């Protein structure tokens, strides 16, 4: 009869699992830091480290609906349309970081999502909120004026970036809401996200302030700094 070796102690297996999880976590963190260093340099890496610890901030940009809307087209033959309730499963596959509950909350709050399709597939999206919105990056609610709109969670599939997809969606949003009675539209973008800032600038957005927080552990102090005009 072949003997059966004694089972590995549960504690040893747990320790091995914890070590492997720690290794993967640090590996992923190192990969994100190196990507940030490659794309944005030391300044971007420094603020990335601060953002993971004690300090986060976003640049506030605004655009008046009274200004002319630029003619911006994607270099891909995309179709831009609103996200419908029947598109939920497809969207969750496209944006796996978004939960079903979060998507339902956005729809219940009357937020609108504009998506771009290329060859029938989702390649880009952007959400628009009125009245209020929640910033997960800052863990803070953004309260809007009755005549303001807020654009958030803009995303382009990595294989379709640098093709003007996000800019084309942004222009379509401006056209859609121009006659809605709103005065201006707002965005909040990381100062190190040069691609998004450049796309917003082409659409007529201009910076007007900074929003963020400083904090240690559970304690956080949020701030809003507006640019003098």
Kinemage of the C-alpha trace (Angstrom):
@kinemage 1
@onewidth
@group {chain A} dominant
@subgroup {mainchain}
@vectorlist {calphas} color= white
{ca unk a 1} P 0.000 0.000 0.000
{ca unk a 2} L 1.245 3.434 -0.924
{ca unk a 3} L 1.430 5.676 2.076
{ca unk a 4} L -0.355 9.065 2.027
{ca unk a 5} L 1.895 11.936 3.100
{ca unk a 6} L 0.602 14.036 5.975
{ca unk a 7} L -1.437 17.068 4.940
{ca unk a 8} L 0.404 20.331 4.945
{ca unk a 9} L -0.487 22.301 8.070
{ca unk a 10} L -3.222 24.844 7.460
{ca unk a 11} L -1.126 27.606 8.998
{ca unk a 12} L 1.701 26.987 6.539
{ca unk a 13} L -0.703 27.134 3.601
{ca unk a 14} L -2.190 30.383 4.898
{ca unk a 15} L 1.274 31.913 5.308
{ca unk a 16} L 2.217 30.906 1.764
{ca unk a 17} L -1.015 32.437 0.399
{ca unk a 18} L -0.395 35.680 2.271
{ca unk a 19} L 3.183 35.880 0.980
{ca unk a 20} L 2.010 35.322 -2.594
{ca unk a 21} L -0.705 37.988 -2.244
{ca unk a 22} L 1.845 40.462 -0.874
{ca unk a 23} L 4.227 39.665 -3.720
{ca unk a 24} L 1.528 40.262 -6.322
{ca unk a 25} L 0.392 43.474 -4.617
{ca unk a 26} L 3.892 44.932 -4.550
{ca unk a 27} L 4.527 43.763 -8.095
{ca unk a 28} L 1.383 45.520 -9.311
{ca unk a 29} L 2.245 48.673 -7.369
{ca unk a 30} L 5.769 48.696 -8.814
{ca unk a 31} L 4.344 48.259 -12.317
{ca unk a 32} L 1.980 51.227 -11.846
{ca unk a 33} L 4.800 53.407 -10.514
{ca unk a 34} L 7.067 52.524 -13.467
{ca unk a 35} L 4.267 53.242 -15.955
{ca unk a 36} L 3.666 56.608 -14.301
{ca unk a 37} L 7.393 57.405 -14.384
{ca unk a 38} L 7.623 56.450 -18.064
{ca unk a 39} L 4.547 58.445 -19.110
{ca unk a 40} L 4.802 61.528 -16.891
{ca unk a 41} L 8.295 61.709 -15.435
{ca unk a 42} L 9.432 62.225 -11.854
{ca unk a 43} L 6.836 64.926 -11.102
{ca unk a 44} L 3.970 62.605 -12.049
{ca unk a 45} L 5.533 59.771 -10.035
{ca unk a 46} L 5.916 62.018 -6.986
{ca unk a 47} L 2.248 63.034 -7.024
{ca unk a 48} L 1.287 59.413 -7.650
{ca unk a 49} L 3.065 58.453 -4.430
{ca unk a 50} L 1.403 61.323 -2.571
{ca unk a 51} L -1.957 60.276 -4.001
{ca unk a 52} L -1.470 56.803 -2.554
{ca unk a 53} L -0.668 58.241 0.876
{ca unk a 54} L -1.564 61.733 2.125
{ca unk a 55} L -2.436 64.168 -0.684
{ca unk a 56} L -4.712 64.161 -3.729
{ca unk a 57} L -5.890 66.945 -6.012
{ca unk a 58} L -7.629 67.488 -9.318
{ca unk a 59} L -7.610 70.464 -11.636
{ca unk a 60} L -11.065 71.983 -12.193
{ca unk a 61} L -11.866 73.058 -15.746
{ca unk a 62} L -14.909 74.852 -17.115
{ca unk a 63} L -16.456 75.695 -20.441
{ca unk a 64} L -19.317 78.042 -21.192
{ca unk a 65} L -22.143 76.876 -23.426
{ca unk a 66} L -22.125 80.341 -25.001
{ca unk a 67} L -18.805 79.636 -26.715
{ca unk a 68} L -18.735 78.158 -30.235
{ca unk a 69} L -18.463 74.372 -30.324
{ca unk a 70} L -15.341 73.250 -32.226
{ca unk a 71} L -15.475 70.771 -35.081
{ca unk a 72} L -13.560 67.787 -33.714
{ca unk a 73} L -13.805 64.354 -35.290
{ca unk a 74} L -12.253 61.074 -34.289
{ca unk a 75} L -9.752 59.473 -36.617
{ca unk a 76} L -11.822 56.309 -36.233
{ca unk a 77} L -15.256 55.946 -37.863
{ca unk a 78} L -17.101 55.836 -34.544
{ca unk a 79} L -20.799 56.165 -33.728
{ca unk a 80} L -21.651 58.153 -30.586
{ca unk a 81} L -24.905 57.432 -28.771
{ca unk a 82} L -26.433 57.278 -25.318
{ca unk a 83} L -26.001 54.195 -23.150
{ca unk a 84} L -29.310 52.396 -22.737
{ca unk a 85} L -30.581 50.051 -20.048
{ca unk a 86} L -30.173 47.105 -22.428
{ca unk a 87} L -26.436 47.882 -22.734
{ca unk a 88} L -25.669 47.212 -19.064
{ca unk a 89} L -23.922 43.862 -19.504
{ca unk a 90} L -21.825 45.122 -22.397
{ca unk a 91} L -20.787 48.195 -20.403
{ca unk a 92} L -19.768 46.136 -17.375
{ca unk a 93} L -17.532 44.032 -19.624
{ca unk a 94} L -16.065 47.210 -21.105
{ca unk a 95} L -15.542 48.809 -17.677
{ca unk a 96} L -14.988 45.862 -15.289
{ca unk a 97} L -14.030 48.220 -12.463
{ca unk a 98} L -17.622 49.499 -12.325
{ca unk a 99} L -20.045 47.443 -10.259
{ca unk a 100} L -23.628 46.693 -11.193
{ca unk a 101} L -24.795 48.566 -8.088
{ca unk a 102} L -22.780 51.653 -9.053
{ca unk a 103} L -24.181 51.608 -12.576
{ca unk a 104} L -27.713 51.353 -11.193
{ca unk a 105} L -27.024 54.246 -8.801
{ca unk a 106} L -25.892 56.451 -11.679
{ca unk a 107} L -28.996 55.744 -13.709
{ca unk a 108} L -31.239 56.349 -10.693
{ca unk a 109} L -29.515 59.722 -10.201
{ca unk a 110} L -30.390 60.585 -13.830
{ca unk a 111} L -26.778 60.673 -14.946
{ca unk a 112} L -26.289 60.294 -18.695
{ca unk a 113} L -23.613 58.168 -20.357
{ca unk a 114} L -22.392 58.819 -23.898
{ca unk a 115} L -20.539 55.948 -25.561
{ca unk a 116} L -18.553 55.554 -28.774
{ca unk a 117} L -18.774 52.409 -30.872
{ca unk a 118} L -16.264 51.240 -33.442
{ca unk a 119} L -17.253 48.288 -35.594
{ca unk a 120} L -20.118 47.658 -33.179
{ca unk a 121} L -17.921 47.494 -30.050
{ca unk a 122} L -17.667 49.989 -27.185
{ca unk a 123} L -14.390 51.908 -27.377
{ca unk a 124} L -15.109 55.012 -25.314
{ca unk a 125} L -17.467 56.515 -22.754
{ca unk a 126} L -18.119 59.636 -20.733
{ca unk a 127} L -20.688 60.365 -18.010
{ca unk a 128} L -22.567 63.609 -17.347
{ca unk a 129} L -24.154 64.563 -14.013
{ca unk a 130} L -26.395 67.404 -12.899
{ca unk a 131} L -27.100 68.613 -9.347
{ca unk a 132} L -24.420 66.455 -7.683
{ca unk a 133} L -21.806 63.768 -8.319
{ca unk a 134} L -19.452 61.606 -6.265
{ca unk a 135} L -15.685 61.598 -6.793
{ca unk a 136} L -14.255 58.228 -5.786
{ca unk a 137} L -10.712 59.512 -6.250
{ca unk a 138} L -11.306 62.266 -3.671
{ca unk a 139} L -13.966 60.408 -1.627
{ca unk a 140} L -16.025 63.570 -1.801
{ca unk a 141} L -19.405 64.712 -3.108
{ca unk a 142} L -19.388 67.484 -5.692
{ca unk a 143} L -22.415 69.767 -5.391
{ca unk a 144} L -23.304 71.557 -8.623
{ca unk a 145} L -25.263 74.704 -9.313
{ca unk a 146} L -28.634 74.469 -11.035
{ca unk a 147} L -27.054 75.762 -14.252
{ca unk a 148} L -23.981 73.477 -14.185
{ca unk a 149} L -23.133 70.039 -15.578
{ca unk a 150} L -20.232 67.807 -14.586
{ca unk a 151} L -18.409 65.408 -16.925
{ca unk a 152} L -16.706 62.436 -15.283
{ca unk a 153} L -15.412 58.883 -15.763
{ca unk a 154} L -14.217 59.488 -19.303
{ca unk a 155} L -12.490 56.383 -20.644
{ca unk a 156} L -11.101 55.175 -23.977
{ca unk a 157} L -10.100 51.603 -24.753
{ca unk a 158} L -6.262 51.400 -24.703
{ca unk a 159} L -6.159 50.156 -28.314
{ca unk a 160} L -8.109 53.211 -29.514
{ca unk a 161} L -6.325 55.997 -27.670
{ca unk a 162} L -4.700 58.949 -29.447
{ca unk a 163} L -7.434 58.718 -32.117
{ca unk a 164} L -9.600 61.577 -30.847
{ca unk a 165} L -12.322 59.321 -29.419
{ca unk a 166} L -12.679 61.164 -26.087
{ca unk a 167} L -12.625 64.561 -27.788
{ca unk a 168} L -15.359 63.515 -30.209
{ca unk a 169} L -17.535 62.299 -27.330
{ca unk a 170} L -16.922 65.583 -25.505
{ca unk a 171} L -18.056 67.628 -28.499
{ca unk a 172} L -21.200 65.499 -28.840
{ca unk a 173} L -21.973 66.167 -25.160
{ca unk a 174} L -21.662 69.909 -25.774
{ca unk a 175} L -24.028 69.722 -28.739
{ca unk a 176} L -26.540 67.630 -26.822
{ca unk a 177} L -26.793 69.932 -23.791
{ca unk a 178} L -26.279 73.308 -25.465
{ca unk a 179} L -29.981 74.169 -25.493
{ca unk a 180} L -30.760 72.632 -22.098
{ca unk a 181} L -30.569 75.908 -20.175
{ca unk a 182} L -27.256 75.163 -18.451
{ca unk a 183} L -24.612 77.882 -18.276
{ca unk a 184} L -21.406 75.889 -18.069
{ca unk a 185} L -19.963 72.392 -17.991
{ca unk a 186} L -17.217 71.289 -15.591
{ca unk a 187} L -14.525 68.625 -15.526
{ca unk a 188} L -11.956 67.527 -12.914
{ca unk a 189} L -8.685 66.110 -14.267
{ca unk a 190} L -5.371 65.151 -12.686
{ca unk a 191} L -2.697 67.764 -13.520
{ca unk a 192} L -0.418 64.880 -14.545
{ca unk a 193} L -2.931 63.518 -17.077
{ca unk a 194} L -1.536 65.503 -19.998
{ca unk a 195} L -3.526 63.645 -22.664
{ca unk a 196} L -6.884 64.412 -21.013
{ca unk a 197} L -5.906 68.027 -20.352
{ca unk a 198} L -4.906 68.482 -23.992
{ca unk a 199} L -8.171 66.953 -25.213
{ca unk a 200} L -10.179 69.187 -22.853
{ca unk a 201} L -8.280 72.257 -24.026
{ca unk a 202} L -9.114 71.505 -27.656
{ca unk a 203} L -12.792 71.423 -26.669
{ca unk a 204} L -12.541 74.867 -25.057
{ca unk a 205} L -12.142 73.961 -21.375
{ca unk a 206} L -10.073 76.296 -19.210
{ca unk a 207} L -8.782 75.744 -15.642
{ca unk a 208} L -10.449 77.728 -12.873
{ca unk a 209} L -9.381 76.010 -9.661
{ca unk a 210} L -8.154 72.977 -7.778
{ca unk a 211} L -10.027 70.550 -5.546
{ca unk a 212} L -8.459 67.892 -3.321
{ca unk a 213} L -7.599 66.807 0.181
{ca unk a 214} L -4.775 66.201 2.633
{ca unk a 215} L -5.140 63.389 5.104
{ca unk a 216} L -3.581 60.826 7.384
{ca unk a 217} L -5.420 57.563 7.858
{ca unk a 218} L -9.167 58.180 8.283
{ca unk a 219} L -8.679 61.938 8.828
{ca unk a 220} L -9.074 64.094 5.711
{ca unk a 221} L -9.317 67.801 5.091
{ca unk a 222} L -10.843 68.679 1.725
{ca unk a 223} L -10.036 71.971 0.020
{ca unk a 224} L -11.242 74.037 -2.929
{ca unk a 225} L -8.979 76.717 -4.387
{ca unk a 226} L -10.442 78.928 -7.090
{ca unk a 227} L -8.300 80.927 -9.487
{ca unk a 228} L -8.696 84.653 -9.304
{ca unk a 229} L -10.028 86.245 -12.484
